Amino acid sequence: MVEKQYYVYLMASEKNGTIYIGVTSNLVDRVFKHKQSVYDGFTKKYKVDRLVYYEVYGDIYEAIGREKQLKNWKRDWKMKLIEKNNFAWRDLFCEI
């Protein structure tokens, strides 16, 4: 049996741009929909369509807890988290 995976992900409009944090069980589909501006709201309004960071979890409650934690972080902390693993803020979509 394959264990379901959950993802906490950060998307950006550009390097050092607007950051969005979300959680999903299907990262490829969710990011694709952000890129296609399927969802009205924040990501569409600010053109946030670049996957710059993600974490994988086996438990939805752990993933949601991490999402809430990151949303409460200062912007500088979020930027450092992204740059620790993705210094150039490249779009990771093609790697997933």
VOGU-3710 file (C-alpha; in Angstrom, 3 decimals, decimal comma):
1> mvekqyyvyl> 0,000/0,000/0,000  1,355/3,407/-0,976  1,211/5,993/1,782  -0,499/9,217/0,794  1,774/12,249/0,722  0,993/15,846/1,543  2,938/18,906/0,513  3,508/22,298/2,064  4,616/24,561/-0,737  5,786/28,099/-1,303
11> masekngtiy> 5,190/29,909/-4,554  6,518/33,289/-5,623  5,821/35,860/-8,285  9,551/36,348/-8,903  12,828/36,344/-6,965  12,213/38,317/-3,757  8,618/38,816/-4,882  5,236/38,022/-3,405  5,147/34,680/-1,545  2,193/32,311/-1,177
21> igvtsnlvdr> 2,089/29,290/1,157  -0,281/26,372/0,666  -0,866/22,702/1,437  -2,062/19,974/-0,950  -2,087/16,234/-1,547  -1,360/16,677/-5,270  1,491/19,126/-5,771  1,758/18,769/-9,553  -1,944/19,446/-10,111  -2,100/22,317/-7,613
31> vfkhkqsvyd> 0,938/24,129/-9,025  -0,293/23,590/-12,583  -3,611/25,200/-11,634  -1,819/28,156/-10,059  0,183/28,551/-13,265  -3,034/28,522/-15,316  -4,657/31,110/-12,963  -7,519/28,686/-12,274  -8,006/29,988/-8,740  -9,369/33,486/-8,289
41> gftkkykvdr> -7,789/35,346/-5,433  -4,331/36,059/-4,099  -2,147/34,000/-6,457  -4,007/35,159/-9,552  -4,087/38,801/-8,461  -0,342/38,930/-7,713  0,749/36,545/-10,508  2,250/34,070/-8,039  3,056/31,123/-10,319  6,589/29,936/-9,520
51> lvyyevygdi> 7,088/26,931/-7,203  10,177/27,850/-5,175  10,051/25,462/-2,184  8,153/22,455/-0,871  8,211/19,908/1,927  6,702/16,406/1,945  4,673/14,918/4,819  2,951/11,598/5,432  0,367/13,096/7,784  -2,126/15,786/6,774
61> yeaigrekql> -2,282/17,262/10,274  1,481/17,627/10,384  1,416/19,330/6,974  -1,348/21,727/8,016  0,535/22,529/11,221  3,662/23,332/9,238  1,681/25,486/6,796  0,259/27,496/9,698  3,715/27,816/11,244  5,227/29,143/8,011
71> knwkrdwkmk> 2,356/31,582/7,490  3,191/33,093/10,877  6,878/33,508/10,044  8,388/36,871/9,204  8,962/37,476/5,499  12,737/37,443/6,004  12,574/33,952/7,535  10,553/32,665/4,569  13,054/34,145/2,129  15,953/32,509/3,967
81> lieknnfawr> 14,153/29,148/3,907  13,690/29,409/0,146  17,266/30,553/-0,500  18,754/27,819/1,694  17,540/25,246/-0,854  16,866/27,331/-3,956  19,168/30,337/-3,978  18,153/31,493/-7,463  14,415/31,104/-6,764  14,153/28,904/-9,858
91> dlfcei> 10,788/27,333/-10,676  10,857/23,770/-9,314  7,721/22,710/-11,206  9,634/20,836/-13,923  11,512/18,891/-11,207  8,417/17,437/-9,575
//
